[in-house]
Amino acid sequence: MPVSEEQKKKIDEWIRKTGRNEYGDTPDTVYAGGNPLFDSRRPGLKDRYEYILEKHPELRADAGDKQ
């Protein structure tokens, strides 16, 4: 499901307020291959916001998603 612009703004605000990295993880997180959005099972990169919402589903409700 696409992430709305409103949701993106709220996620970015949460990242700033909590001092997380651009992927919503702690700043010292190290990723195999250097990027958590890479998935060898599919072409291209996963959407950054979808990745964050998968790891932090509590943000869906906070970001205005009514699902």
Secondary structure as GFF3:
##gff-version 3
##sequence-region A 1 67
A	DSSP	alpha_helix	5	18	.	.	.	ID=ss1
A	DSSP	three_ten_helix	32	34	.	.	.	ID=ss2
A	DSSP	alpha_helix	48	55	.	.	.	ID=ss3
A	DSSP	alpha_helix	58	62	.	.	.	ID=ss4
###
